[in-house]
Amino acid sequence: MGEGVAFYLLAALILACGVAVVTVRSAVHSVIFLVASFLLVAMLYVLLHAEFLAVIQVLVYAGGIMVLYLFVVMLVNLKRAPEQRVDPRRRDRLGILVGGAVLAELVAIGLYAFMQPLPASPPAETVAGANNIERVGWLLYTDFLVPFEVASVLLLVALIGAIVLAKREL
């Protein structure tokens, strides 16, 4: 009973922080609400007895990724008005073409995964006697390999975008 109430309370707080990230007007306050939501997700992992994931959530997301976001917020001049001119080097058609290619790849991966039989589960002795870290590693590199790689590509694109935005100011 108590775990259910704690779960729903944490879920409501995570949802409220997520809405605040998008609706608040100050970028710094938005980053603070994002840190709060990351910490609340870590608390949810602790509630689910996944302590390793909770520690990784705090270290990677609330630590590393938020430092990247704060650098972007500090490097981009938010007080400046948006540019009125169009950059002549901008390639709209190329961007649409690359976006369409990525979308087609994601659809193809989804269809391929849907058409394949379910992956073989790991041996019973590997999962039954394994601790939390071994289970996460096994699932991450077997069943969830494609989402793991997609997330890494998205983080790489975000990092390149932050560098491009920062370099424009330098």
Protein Blocks (a to p, Z undefined) as FASTA:
>chain_A
ZZmmmmmmmmmmmmmmmmmmmmpmblklmmmmmmmmmmmmmmmmmmnopaklmmmmmmmm
mmmmmmmmmmmmmmpcfkbccdfbdcfkbcfklmmmmmmmmmmmmmmmmmmmmmpccddd
ddfklmmmpcfklmmmmmmmmmmmmmmmmmmmmmmmmmmmmmmmmmmmZZ
